[in-house]
């Protein structure tokens, strides 16, 4: 065991980890990265099919981003946005974001992460309604199995029961409806009828709670950490209709889907959603430095800016100058390389073709994708889509086989999910699929034995 592994076990507590189990195995030590590849301390070259944590959109060696951070750290390494101050990177980035985000979104509240974005929207929507004289509108509706971060508010807005079980969550006035997961929960039902039924649960919940008590509905365009759940085509138009009908703010969590992942700058554009508030992080800097932001539609921003009341919320690192400088460089580099159009017109269709081939494997019940995000469902019986016994932990086994085959994929239960850097080439997609097939073969042999 290397000194790094020993020191890690002795001192570092990892996110979303069974510490006892990890310390028995020891951590993998990643020492460097380049392009779409990471390298461990033994020199193994591994294709990162998850772009870090859905974030390294421009890959690991974008020199303009590195230069932007370096120059900003020399000029102004830190200052805050409190007490009537600002700095050029925050001003320039807010202006640039107003240009690339959906029409009518011209204001941004900076945070340090996606979790902080979702804490912010919870505070902001309640402040908004109180400023309009409707302080009773407190409740936010979310979805089961959604992921909106791991802070107290973020985990409450999320709908993951294992997270709620720790810490007495969710917080009051946060409720959940069912997710639009057709493969897992709608077998045998027409996909668009299923989408409408799940969307109409929102209307039923609003009527149950009373329109005067509901502040907002929050959702990811595609549920990422929940297993890359791509809603039926019927789902989002019905959600939009319901929010508009009942004057409920629509919060769209673009932390995973934003900045080109779906072949548009934002998945809201891909699904024709008109958010009132839009959370973003991860791909805003390609993960090079931590940064998040909440985009606010003009009619909401007007109420907030006209109110003669302080919005008592913020963070030390809101609009950190080095992070903002990297975000500016990231967006400009994406524009220079025409990344979004390249994904939509060329790379995503090729990914869909190759990723779809995995559906032929004996272990796979479904292969689905949108843009450069995909999932495969591992099943014991392809005819009935019957799952494996949970005690077999097939997803975790497959994840280990993926890493040993030289590719990073993530397991969500018995779903394997993929979200490669947006700069991945067709040849690298071929490698990804070949390595995934090898891992599936090894997993099949494993479960048979």
Secondary structure as the mmCIF struct_conf table of DSSP 4:
data_model
#
loop_
_struct_conf.conf_type_id
_struct_conf.id
_struct_conf.beg_label_comp_id
_struct_conf.beg_label_asym_id
_struct_conf.beg_label_seq_id
_struct_conf.end_label_comp_id
_struct_conf.end_label_asym_id
_struct_conf.end_label_seq_id
HELX_RH_AL_P HELX_RH_AL_P1 UNK A 3 UNK A 11
HELX_LH_PP_P HELX_LH_PP_P1 UNK A 13 UNK A 14
TURN_TY1_P TURN_TY1_P1 UNK A 15 UNK A 16
HELX_RH_AL_P HELX_RH_AL_P2 UNK A 19 UNK A 25
STRN STRN1 UNK A 30 UNK A 34
TURN_TY1_P TURN_TY1_P2 UNK A 35 UNK A 36
STRN STRN2 UNK A 37 UNK A 40
TURN_TY1_P TURN_TY1_P3 UNK A 41 UNK A 42
STRN STRN3 UNK A 45 UNK A 48
TURN_TY1_P TURN_TY1_P4 UNK A 49 UNK A 50
HELX_RH_AL_P HELX_RH_AL_P3 UNK A 51 UNK A 54
TURN_TY1_P TURN_TY1_P5 UNK A 55 UNK A 55
TURN_TY1_P TURN_TY1_P6 UNK A 57 UNK A 58
BEND BEND1 UNK A 60 UNK A 60
HELX_RH_AL_P HELX_RH_AL_P4 UNK A 63 UNK A 75
BEND BEND2 UNK A 77 UNK A 77
BEND BEND3 UNK A 81 UNK A 81
TURN_TY1_P TURN_TY1_P7 UNK A 83 UNK A 84
HELX_RH_AL_P HELX_RH_AL_P5 UNK A 88 UNK A 100
BEND BEND4 UNK A 101 UNK A 101
HELX_LH_PP_P HELX_LH_PP_P2 UNK A 102 UNK A 102
TURN_TY1_P TURN_TY1_P8 UNK A 103 UNK A 104
STRN STRN4 UNK A 105 UNK A 111
BEND BEND5 UNK A 112 UNK A 113
HELX_RH_AL_P HELX_RH_AL_P6 UNK A 114 UNK A 131
TURN_TY1_P TURN_TY1_P9 UNK A 132 UNK A 133
TURN_TY1_P TURN_TY1_P10 UNK A 135 UNK A 136
STRN STRN5 UNK A 139 UNK A 143
TURN_TY1_P TURN_TY1_P11 UNK A 144 UNK A 145
BEND BEND6 UNK A 150 UNK A 151
HELX_RH_AL_P HELX_RH_AL_P7 UNK A 152 UNK A 157
BEND BEND7 UNK A 158 UNK A 158
HELX_RH_AL_P HELX_RH_AL_P8 UNK A 161 UNK A 164
TURN_TY1_P TURN_TY1_P12 UNK A 165 UNK A 168
HELX_LH_PP_P HELX_LH_PP_P3 UNK A 169 UNK A 169
BEND BEND8 UNK A 170 UNK A 170
HELX_LH_PP_P HELX_LH_PP_P4 UNK A 171 UNK A 171
TURN_TY1_P TURN_TY1_P13 UNK A 172 UNK A 173
STRN STRN6 UNK A 174 UNK A 177
HELX_RH_AL_P HELX_RH_AL_P9 UNK A 182 UNK A 185
TURN_TY1_P TURN_TY1_P14 UNK A 187 UNK A 188
BEND BEND9 UNK A 189 UNK A 189
HELX_RH_AL_P HELX_RH_AL_P10 UNK A 191 UNK A 209
HELX_RH_3T_P HELX_RH_3T_P1 UNK A 211 UNK A 213
STRN STRN7 UNK A 214 UNK A 220
BEND BEND10 UNK A 221 UNK A 221
STRN STRN8 UNK A 222 UNK A 223
TURN_TY1_P TURN_TY1_P15 UNK A 224 UNK A 227
STRN STRN9 UNK A 229 UNK A 230
HELX_LH_PP_P HELX_LH_PP_P5 UNK A 231 UNK A 232
HELX_RH_AL_P HELX_RH_AL_P11 UNK A 233 UNK A 246
TURN_TY1_P TURN_TY1_P16 UNK A 247 UNK A 247
STRN STRN10 UNK A 249 UNK A 253
TURN_TY1_P TURN_TY1_P17 UNK A 255 UNK A 262
BEND BEND11 UNK A 263 UNK A 266
HELX_RH_AL_P HELX_RH_AL_P12 UNK A 267 UNK A 270
TURN_TY1_P TURN_TY1_P18 UNK A 271 UNK A 272
BEND BEND12 UNK A 276 UNK A 276
STRN STRN11 UNK A 277 UNK A 280
HELX_RH_3T_P HELX_RH_3T_P2 UNK A 282 UNK A 284
TURN_TY1_P TURN_TY1_P19 UNK A 285 UNK A 287
BEND BEND13 UNK A 288 UNK A 289
STRN STRN12 UNK A 292 UNK A 297
HELX_RH_AL_P HELX_RH_AL_P13 UNK A 298 UNK A 306
BEND BEND14 UNK A 307 UNK A 309
TURN_TY1_P TURN_TY1_P20 UNK A 316 UNK A 319
HELX_RH_AL_P HELX_RH_AL_P14 UNK A 321 UNK A 336
TURN_TY1_P TURN_TY1_P21 UNK A 337 UNK A 338
HELX_RH_AL_P HELX_RH_AL_P15 UNK A 339 UNK A 342
HELX_RH_PI_P HELX_RH_PI_P1 UNK A 343 UNK A 347
HELX_RH_AL_P HELX_RH_AL_P16 UNK A 348 UNK A 356
HELX_RH_3T_P HELX_RH_3T_P3 UNK A 357 UNK A 360
BEND BEND15 UNK A 361 UNK A 361
TURN_TY1_P TURN_TY1_P22 UNK A 362 UNK A 363
STRN STRN13 UNK A 364 UNK A 370
TURN_TY1_P TURN_TY1_P23 UNK A 371 UNK A 372
STRN STRN14 UNK A 373 UNK A 378
BEND BEND16 UNK A 380 UNK A 380
STRN STRN15 UNK A 381 UNK A 381
TURN_TY1_P TURN_TY1_P24 UNK A 382 UNK A 385
STRN STRN16 UNK A 386 UNK A 386
HELX_LH_PP_P HELX_LH_PP_P6 UNK A 387 UNK A 389
HELX_RH_3T_P HELX_RH_3T_P4 UNK A 390 UNK A 392
HELX_RH_AL_P HELX_RH_AL_P17 UNK A 394 UNK A 405
TURN_TY1_P TURN_TY1_P25 UNK A 406 UNK A 406
STRN STRN17 UNK A 407 UNK A 408
STRN STRN18 UNK A 410 UNK A 412
TURN_TY1_P TURN_TY1_P26 UNK A 413 UNK A 414
STRN STRN19 UNK A 415 UNK A 418
TURN_TY1_P TURN_TY1_P27 UNK A 422 UNK A 423
HELX_RH_AL_P HELX_RH_AL_P18 UNK A 426 UNK A 448
#
